């Protein structure tokens, strides 16, 4: 039976068309993996599969930099002298959110060591009056006690006979100095023997100070950077969030950007110019998106926001960077009730602190203590790509021009503790 050549050619073309269509469908499926994940949090991600897919997909362009070498603690552990005996008791509370806690702990430990006082394990006060939680609800108690072993005496509960008395309340400025302790605190402590510290933050003070006392300086470093660690349950959730973001960033080799941008804060703060050079005290979603575009980040870059729930004011940023996520988008569904619906803002901020300290790029769209605290953690780990937004004229600029002055001038307190 003779075969018509035209039928053979038609059959070949038909098969080729189906093969090409199949490849197009497969490619579209790969490109929509991220969308499916964000719409259905129950989907189990196959990291190996996505890594294989990334081999055939174009990589996201942008001014990404490799992390520097991790720094090592420069401080020597303070002498154990003075922790064996106690001249009295000092109590305090952790307030204003976890970004303030390491500074509050450092001040309390330094004061207690200098006065040879017993420090009572603090409680944690929330933003709502009367809201109080135990230290162990957020932090690893044993880690804290072990880090302070021989440095300052700590008790979990104040003795009943002391608790019946009324402590003298002393207001302490953040980054307390030896001179302040000697003149303002020690006389009261010698008379009363029972103090309650109320740390105040008249300004954000995380810059290098002049050396004052080797023992107090090393104690500050240990207390600020070597004592507080999230308890395991919170740490695990934070690590899962980072892994999800890295997986969503498979086109950029797992790299992602974290932006401290919270709508409630922006609504309260007027984002006025601060410090010159076109910089403001805070930036809107539109301004952050424009900034990231102009310094060279590709629209497919993954962005994490410290905002908890999506807000319509964030839409301009998502229009420019579709892979922009909040905590609600990437948190394991089984954990949302505990972390997002409990009203515990401190837990949400603790997660933000961890994620922002682990991101490849950090953008502080809001100035303040959160920015300073994150910077300290990132300096220690070598993640120095901290880009401070600014209004940019023209179509493009170099990302290196916007590195935080904490890093370029090495004037963050972390540089006195790590080298």
C-alpha positions in Angstrom: 0.0 0.0 0.0 1.5 3.3 -1.1 1.9 6.0 1.6 1.1 9.6 0.7 4.2 11.8 1.6 1.8 14.6 2.5 0.1 12.5 5.2 3.5 11.6 6.7 4.4 15.3 6.8 1.1 16.3 8.3 1.5 13.6 11.0 5.0 14.8 11.8 3.9 18.4 12.2 0.9 17.3 14.4 3.2 15.4 16.8 5.7 18.3 16.9 2.9 20.7 17.8 1.8 18.6 20.7 5.3 18.2 22.0 5.8 22.0 21.8 2.4 22.6 23.6 3.4 20.1 26.3 6.6 21.9 27.0 4.8 25.3 27.2 2.3 23.9 29.7 5.1 22.4 31.7 7.0 25.7 31.7 3.9 27.6 32.8 3.4 25.1 35.6 6.9 25.6 36.9 6.5 29.4 36.8 3.3 29.2 38.8 4.7 27.1 41.7 5.1 30.1 43.9 1.5 31.2 43.3 0.1 27.8 44.2 2.2 27.8 47.4 0.9 31.2 48.5 -2.7 30.3 47.8 -2.6 26.9 49.5 -0.3 26.8 52.5 -1.0 23.1 53.0 1.0 22.2 49.9 4.1 20.2 50.8 7.1 21.7 48.9 9.6 19.4 47.3 12.8 21.3 47.5 14.7 18.8 45.4 12.2 19.1 42.6 12.2 22.9 42.6 16.0 22.9 42.6 15.9 20.7 39.4 13.4 23.1 37.8 15.6 26.0 38.6 18.3 24.6 36.3 16.1 25.4 33.3 14.8 28.7 34.5 16.5 32.1 34.2 18.0 33.4 37.4 16.7 36.5 39.0 18.9 39.5 38.4 19.9 42.0 41.1 22.7 43.5 43.2 22.9 40.5 45.4 26.1 40.1 47.4 27.6 37.1 49.1 27.7 37.3 52.9 31.0 38.3 54.5 32.8 36.0 56.9 31.0 35.5 60.2 32.6 37.6 63.0 33.8 36.2 66.3 33.2 37.6 69.7 36.0 39.9 70.8 35.1 40.0 74.4 36.7 37.8 77.1 34.3 36.4 79.6 34.1 38.6 82.6 35.7 37.5 85.9 33.4 35.5 88.2 34.3 37.8 91.1 31.3 39.4 92.6 28.6 36.9 91.6 28.9 34.6 94.7 27.5 37.1 97.3 24.5 39.4 97.1 23.9 42.8 98.6 20.3 42.9 97.7 17.8 42.4 94.9 17.0 44.1 91.6 13.8 43.5 89.5 12.9 44.8 86.1 10.5 44.0 83.2 11.1 43.6 79.5 9.0 46.1 77.6 8.3 47.7 74.2 8.9 44.5 72.2 11.8 42.1 71.6 13.9 44.6 69.7 14.4 46.5 73.0 14.9 43.4 75.2 18.6 42.8 74.6 19.4 46.4 75.6 17.2 46.2 78.7 18.9 42.9 79.8 22.3 44.4 79.2 21.6 47.4 81.4 20.1 45.3 84.2 23.0 42.8 84.2 25.6 45.6 84.2 24.0 47.3 87.2 23.5 44.1 89.1 27.1 43.0 88.6 28.5 46.4 89.6 26.3 46.5 92.8 26.8 42.8 93.5 23.0 42.4 93.6 20.9 39.4 92.8 18.9 39.9 89.6 15.3 38.6 89.5 14.4 36.9 86.2 12.2 39.5 84.4 8.7 39.2 83.2 7.6 40.4 79.8 5.1 43.3 79.5 2.9 43.6 76.4 1.7 46.7 74.7 -1.7 46.4 76.4 -1.8 47.6 80.1 -1.9 44.6 82.4 -0.6 42.2 79.8 2.2 40.2 81.4 4.0 37.0 80.4 6.7 34.9 81.9 10.3 35.1 80.6 10.1 31.5 79.5 7.1 32.2 77.3 9.5 33.8 74.8 13.1 33.0 75.7 15.2 29.9 76.6 15.6 30.2 80.4 18.4 27.7 80.7 20.4 29.4 78.0 20.1 32.7 79.8 21.0 31.3 83.3 24.0 29.4 81.9 25.3 32.5 80.1 25.1 34.5 83.3 26.6 31.8 85.5 29.4 33.3 87.6 28.7 36.8 86.1 25.7 37.8 88.1 23.5 35.9 90.6 20.0 35.3 89.2 16.9 34.0 90.9 13.7 32.9 89.2 11.5 34.3 92.1 12.1 36.9 94.6 12.1 35.7 98.3 8.7 36.2 100.0 10.2 38.3 102.8 11.6 40.7 100.2 8.6 40.7 98.0 6.4 42.1 100.8 8.5 45.3 100.8 8.2 48.1 98.2 11.2 48.5 95.9 12.8 51.9 95.1 12.0 52.6 91.4 15.0 54.0 89.5 14.8 55.3 85.9 17.8 54.2 83.9 18.8 55.6 80.5 19.6 53.0 78.0 23.3 52.1 77.7 23.8 53.0 81.4 27.3 54.3 82.3 29.5 53.6 85.3 29.2 57.2 86.3 25.4 57.1 86.4 25.5 53.9 88.5 27.9 55.4 91.0 26.0 58.7 91.3 22.4 57.9 90.8 21.8 54.2 91.6 24.4 53.0 94.1 23.4 55.4 97.0 19.8 54.3 96.7 20.7 50.7 96.6 23.0 50.9 99.7 20.1 52.4 101.6 17.2 50.3 100.3 18.8 47.0 99.0 15.8 46.4 96.8 15.4 48.2 93.5 13.1 48.1 90.4 14.7 49.4 87.2 12.7 51.3 84.6 14.8 51.6 81.5 14.1 54.6 79.3 15.0 55.2 75.7 15.2 59.0 75.3 16.9 58.2 71.9 17.9 55.1 70.0 21.4 54.6 71.2 23.2 51.6 69.6 26.3 53.5 68.4 29.7 53.0 69.8 30.5 54.7 73.1 33.8 55.5 74.6 35.4 52.7 76.6 34.5 53.1 80.2 35.3 50.0 82.2 36.7 46.8 80.7 34.6 44.6 83.1 31.4 46.5 82.3 32.1 46.6 78.6 32.6 42.9 78.3 29.6 42.3 80.5 27.5 44.5 78.2 28.7 42.5 75.2 27.9 39.1 76.8 24.4 40.2 78.0 23.5 42.0 74.8 24.7 39.4 72.3 25.2 36.2 74.2 22.3 35.7 76.6 18.9 35.9 74.9 17.8 33.1 72.6 14.2 32.3 71.5 12.7 29.2 73.0 12.7 26.2 70.8 9.0 26.3 69.8 9.4 29.9 68.5 12.7 29.3 66.9 11.3 26.3 65.0 8.5 28.4 63.5 10.9 31.2 62.5 13.2 28.7 60.8 10.3 27.2 58.9 9.4 30.7 57.6 12.9 31.3 56.4 13.0 27.9 54.7 9.7 28.7 52.9 11.0 32.1 51.7 14.3 30.4 50.5 12.2 27.8 48.6 10.1 30.5 47.0 13.3 32.2 45.9 14.6 29.2 43.9 15.2 31.5 40.8 17.6 33.6 42.9 19.4 30.7 44.5 17.4 30.9 47.7 18.2 34.6 48.3 15.4 36.9 49.5 14.8 40.5 50.7 13.3 41.3 54.1 11.7 44.8 54.5 10.6 46.2 57.8 7.4 47.8 56.6 4.3 47.8 58.9 1.2 49.7 57.9 0.1 50.6 61.4 3.5 52.3 62.1 3.4 54.2 58.8 -0.1 55.5 59.6 1.2 56.9 62.9 4.5 58.3 61.7 4.8 61.2 59.3 7.5 60.0 56.9 9.4 63.3 57.0 12.9 63.9 55.7 15.5 63.0 58.3 19.3 63.2 58.1 19.5 64.8 54.6 20.6 63.1 51.4 17.0 62.6 50.4 16.4 60.2 53.3 13.2 60.0 55.3 12.2 58.5 58.7 10.0 55.9 56.9 8.9 54.9 53.4 5.6 53.7 51.9 5.2 50.5 49.9 5.3 52.5 46.6 8.6 54.2 47.7 10.2 50.9 48.7 9.3 49.3 45.4 10.7 52.3 43.4 13.9 52.2 45.5 14.5 48.4 44.9 13.7 48.7 41.2 16.1 51.7 40.7 19.0 49.9 42.5 18.7 47.0 40.2 16.5 44.3 41.8 14.5 42.1 39.3 10.7 42.1 39.6 10.8 38.3 40.4 12.8 38.8 43.6 11.2 37.5 46.7 10.3 40.0 49.4 9.3 39.4 53.0 7.4 42.2 54.9 7.1 42.5 58.7 3.5 43.3 58.1 1.3 40.5 59.5 -1.8 40.7 57.3 -2.1 42.0 53.8 -3.3 45.6 53.4 -4.4 47.3 50.2 -1.7 50.0 50.7 0.9 47.3 49.9 -0.5 46.7 46.5 1.9 49.0 44.6 4.8 47.0 46.0 3.2 43.7 44.9 2.5 45.1 41.5 6.3 45.7 41.1 7.4 42.6 43.0 4.6 39.9 42.7 6.4 37.6 45.1 5.9 39.8 48.1 4.7 38.0 51.3 3.5 38.8 54.8 3.6 36.5 57.9 0.1 35.3 57.1 1.3 34.1 53.6 4.2 32.0 54.7 3.5 30.8 58.3 2.5 27.1 58.7 -1.3 27.1 59.0 -1.2 25.1 62.3 0.8 27.9 63.9 -1.3 30.9 62.9 -3.7 30.6 65.9 -0.8 30.8 68.4 1.3 33.4 66.7 -1.1 35.6 64.6 -4.5 35.4 66.3 -3.5 35.4 70.0 -2.9 39.2 70.1 0.7 38.7 71.3 2.5 41.3 69.2 5.8 40.4 70.9 5.7 36.9 69.4 5.1 38.4 65.9 8.0 40.8 66.4 10.2 37.9 67.6 9.6 36.1 64.3 10.3 39.2 62.4 13.6 39.7 64.2 14.7 36.2 63.3 13.6 36.3 59.6 15.1 39.8 59.0 18.4 38.8 60.6 18.6 35.8 58.2 17.6 37.4 55.0 20.2 38.1 52.3 19.2 41.8 52.1 17.5 43.8 54.8 15.7 47.1 54.0 14.6 49.2 57.1 11.7 51.2 55.7 11.1 52.4 59.2 13.8 54.0 61.3 14.1 53.0 65.0 15.2 50.3 67.4 14.1 47.4 65.2 16.5 48.6 62.5 19.3 49.0 65.1 18.7 45.6 66.7 18.6 43.7 63.4 21.8 45.4 62.3 23.6 44.2 65.4 22.6 40.6 64.7 23.5 40.9 61.0 26.9 42.4 61.6 27.9 39.5 63.8 26.8 36.9 61.1 28.4 38.7 58.2 25.1 39.7 56.6 26.1 43.3 55.9 23.9 44.1 52.9 21.6 46.4 54.8 20.2 49.0 52.3 18.7 52.2 53.7 16.1 53.6 51.3 16.3 57.1 49.8 14.6 59.1 47.2 16.5 58.5 43.9 16.4 60.8 41.0 17.0 59.2 37.6 16.4 55.7 36.5 19.0 53.8 38.4 21.6 53.9 41.2 24.2 51.6 42.8 23.0 49.5 45.8 26.4 50.0 47.4 25.6 53.7 47.8 22.8 52.9 50.2 24.6 50.5 52.7 23.7 51.4 56.3 26.2 53.9 57.9 26.2 51.5 60.8 28.2 49.2 58.5 30.2 51.7 56.3 31.3 53.7 59.4 31.5 50.7 61.7 29.9 52.7 64.4 27.4 50.2 65.7 27.9 48.8 69.2 28.3 45.3 67.7 31.7 46.3 66.3 33.0 46.7 69.9 31.9 43.2 70.6 32.7 41.3 67.4 35.8 41.4 65.1 
